Amino acid sequence: MQYFPGAKEHIPGEERMLSRRYYKQRYYPQYSKRDPMEYSNPLNIPSLQEIFQQTFKKAGGFNKKNDAGEAAWTSDSNPTDCFQLFPTEIIYHILICLPSKDVLNVKLASATFAALPLTNTFWASRFQRGSEFHCVFEAQGLQTKDYDWEAIYLSVKSLQNIPSFKNRRRIWKLLLLVEELHGRLISTELKGTTSHSFFEPDAPEDKRSWNLASGVLYQPDIFFSYGCTSLFARTIDITCKVTGIFLTFARFNSIKYVSGIRFQQRNGVNSSLGYVVSDEEIDMDVDGSVLSKDGCGIFGFYLAIDSRGVRALSLLASNGKVSTWVGEHDGIPKTRLLLNHGDILSLKAG
């Protein structure tokens, strides 16, 4: 049985590993089973560009209402319609916040909304972040008052099923995921002592031997379509007993991964590794049943790891106690990482 996964089903790193035969059938145009969406240009869509090249500038006789203050509307009193008590501006704001399919539903459910005309501002909002046509970046920067946005909306809607537009929408959703993750990373300081790595070759080299636990890890100079690669190397040394351990998670494609860890030591020193966000931390020993007030040594960790990284952690203390799992661990492969014993506990992440 042959299986040809669609491009829209995967994010980078989740693609099925295909044999050379299937790869040729899937990715070369001379094979009829190739999905048109995979070779349709998402950037250059002539029919979309024509919409914005046409004369949608408002002519002198064009008088579509632009905002809630200009749009006149009336509705009969209806004691069962709670929305009739709202000011016009709030009603319009609700419409702008709703997805287009829900606008029709609310007009069917409420006479107040049914009597309200859709303004030019409403139609322009369909191209804003979070709306159905946010991927139409050609609309960004255009002044609402200068264009007939209802006409633009209807014209763009007629194109949404062509392969190039579907491809753009698919890629745009992926880019928003990357943007969210990138924004999170650049707003958070990377914690730990810098160590030599592929992308930081001038940093001091750490020649210690390490017990390793990771996802499917590839070297940074090797092409890969599955698993993960290390972008940095950071280390921390913990010299006192630990009174608290806290995890920070980062979400990508609705999956949470451990992005940082903080150790609270008995001497008051906090040692952080990775991307730690203080107001999003989760305490690994929230009830104090594993780490006492006087602190405890760390013997190791149980880890739930998929191909891309660590999904959950469980603490193994030197007193023999094991904490509950923190993170998503059900159905995830698990391993145990035992730490080297000594006066100093060292951890490395990348």
N, C-alpha and C positions, 0 to 999 in steps of 0.2 A: 504494500500500500504506500502510495506517495503522499508526502505531506509538504505543503508549501505555505508556511506561515505568512500572513499579511504584514506589511511594514508597520501598519498602525497598531499592531498588537504588542509591540516591543519598545523598550527604551534602550539606549546604548548600553551594551553589556548583557542584554537579555536575549539577543538574537539566537535562534537555533543554530547549532553547529551542523552545517550541511556537508555532505560528501561532494567531491569535485563534480560528479555527474549532476547532482541536484543544483549545485551552485551555478553551473553553466546553463541549465534549463531555466533558472530563476532570474539571473542577472544579465543575460545577453539577449539583445533585442530580436535576434533571428528566431528565438524560440517563442512559440505562440502563447505559452502559459505565463509569460512575464506580465506582472501586474502593471497597467499603464501608470498608476500613481507613483511607481518607483522611478520612472524616468521623466515624469512631467515636471517642468521647471516651476518651483513654487515662488520664485522671485519675479520672473518675467511672465506676467499674465496679460497679454495684449488687450483682451476684452475688458479687463479690470482697469487698465490704464486709460482706455477710451472713455470710460465713465467719467473720470475726473478731467479728461481733456475736453469733454463736451461742455456746452454752455449751461452750467447749472447756477451761474451767477444770477442773482435775482434781478429780473427786469423791473422797469419802473412801475408796471401795473401789478407786480406780484406782491401780495399782501398777506402771506401766511403768517399767522401769529407766532411770535418768537419766544415768549415767556409767559409765566403764569399771570403776571400783572396785565398783559395785553389781551389775553384770551378771555373773551366774554362767554359765560355759560350760565345756564339756569337749570334748575331741577325742581320737580314737585316735591313738596314736603312728604317725607316717608318716615314715620316714627320708628320703623324697624331697621332703618339704615343708619347705623351709628356713625358712618363716615360723613354724613351731612353736617355734623357738628364741627368738622375739621376746617381750618382755613384753607383757601384755595392753594396757597403755596405748599402746604404740607401734602395735600392730595397729589400735586404735581411731583413733589419729591418722592413720594411713594411709587408713582408710576415709573420714574426714572430709575429707581432702584430695582424694579422688578424685571425678570427676564421677559422677553417679548411674548412667549407663549402664555405667561401668567397675566399679562396685561389684558388679553382677551377674556381670560377666566374672571378677573376681577370686574371687568365691565359687564359680564353676564350676571355676576353675583350682586352688584351694587348699582343702584340707579344713579347715585352720585358720580361714580366713575363713568357710567355709561353716557351721561350727559356732558362729560368733559371732553373737549376737543384735544387731540394730540398735537402739541406744539412742535415747532422746529427744533427747540432745545431737546425735546424728548427723542426725536429721530436721530439727532446728532449723538445722543448718549448711547445709542446702539453700537457706536464705534469706540467707546471708552473701555478702559481696563475692566475686565470681568464680564463684559458684554459679548454677544455672539460674534461681532465683527471686529473685535480688538485686533485681530491679525491683519486687518486692512490698514497697514501703517501709512498708506497714501493719504488717509484722511487726517492724520495727525498734523496739528499746526494750522488747519484751516479754520477760519472764523465762522462760528455758528450763524451769525446774522447775515453772512454774505452768500450762503448756499441754500439750495432747496434740498434739505437732508432727507425728506421723505422720498423724493425721487431717487436720490443716491442709494438709499437703503433698499428700495424695491429693485433697483437695477443690480446691485451687488447680490441680493438674495437670489436672483435668477441664475447666478454663476456658481452657487455654492456646491453644486454637484459635479462640476467639471473636475477632472483629475488634478490639474495643477492647483486649483483652489483648495481641494481636499488635502492635498499634500502640504500646502502652506499652513493650513489650520492644524494639521498633525504636528508639523515641525514647530509651530509657534507654541503649542502646549508644552513641548519638550523644553523649549528655550525658557519658558516661564519657570519651569522647575529648576533649571540651571541658574537662572537669575535669582530666584529665591535663595538657593543654597549659597551662591556667590555673595549675595548681599549679607547673608548671615556671617560668612567667614571674614569678609573684609571689615565688618563692624565689631569683630571680636579678636582680641589679641591672642596669638598663638603662644601658649605657655610651655615652659621647659627650656633647658639649656640646649642651644643649637649644636648639632653634631654633623659631621661630614655626611653628605648624601649627593646623589646625582645632580640635583638642582641647586645644591649649596656646596660646591666642591671646595670652597676656600675655608669652610668651617673646620674646627679641630676634629681629627679622626678619633673615634672611640674604638679602641682595639680590644675591649672586653668581649668575652663570649657571652651569648645570650640564649636563654630558652625561648623558643619562638612559638607563637600561636597567631595564625592569620587566616584570612580568606584565601582564595586562589590568587596568589601574589605573583605578578610579573615584574620583571626589571623595567625601569623607565624607558630604556632604549629599545625595547622589544614591542612590536605591534601586537595588540591583543584586542579581542572583541568579547571577552568574557572575564569575569573576575575583577581584580583591582590592581593598582600600582601605588607605590609609595611616593608622595610628593615632598616629604620632609623627614627629618629625624630629630627628635627631641628626647632628652633624658631628664630624670629627676632622681635625687638621692634623699631618702628618708632616714633620719638619724635617731629619731625618738619613737617611742610607742605611739600608736595611732588611736585617737579617740573618736574619729569620724571619717567616713569615706562618702563622697558625693559624686554622682554621675550627671553628665550633661548629654543630651541626645540631639542629633540633627535628623531632620526628616527629608527623605528624597523619594519621590514617587510613592508617597503614602507609607513608606517603610522607615522606621526609626533605627538609627545606628548610634552607637556610643561615639561621641565626638570629643569628650574630655572627662578627666577624672581629677578630683581634688582630695588630698589627704590632710586631715586636721590632726596635728601632732600634739602630744601632751605639753610640750614646751610653748604652745601657742603659735607655732609656725605653721603656715598653710603651704603645701607644695602642690602645684597644679600642673597637669600635663595635657596638652592638646588644646582644643577649643572649649573653654569653660565659660558658661553664662550663669552668673551668680543667681539671678532670679528664676532660673529654670532648672536648678539642680534637684536631684532626687537623692534622698538619704538612703544609703544601703543598709543602715541599721537604725531605722526610725524608732524602734521600741527599746533600743539599748540592750538587747538580749545577747548580742555577740561581742561587741566592744564595750568594756566597762568604762566607768568614768576615769579610772586611772590609766586607761589605755591598754592596748594589746598588740602583740606582734602579728604580722601578716604572713601566713604560711603559703598562700597561693589564691588562685581564682578558678572557678568553673566558668567557662565561656560558652555561649551559644553563638556560633559563627556561621554565616552563609558565605557565598562566594565573594561578596563585596566587603564584608567587615563584621564587626562584633555587634550582635543584636541585643545581647543581654549578658549580665554578669551576676555571679554569686560569690560571696566572699568566704574564703576558708581561713579562719583565724588560727593563731598558734595555740590557743586553748582547746582546739579541736571542734569548736562550734562552726556551723555553716549557716550563712544568712539565706534568706529567701531570694529568689531570682528578682532582679530589677531589669525590666525590659521585656521584649517579646521573645519568648523562648520555646513555646509549644511548637513541635514539629521541626525545630531547627537543630542541625547537628551540633553536638556538644563535645567539648574537650576540657582537659584540666591543665592549668599552667602552674607549676610549682616554682616558687622563688628560691633563689640561692640564700642560704642562711649566713648570717654574719651581723656585725654591729650596724652595717648600713644596708638598707633595702634600696635597690636601684631598679628603675623601670625605664623602658624605652618604647616610643611609639612613633609611627610614621604613616 
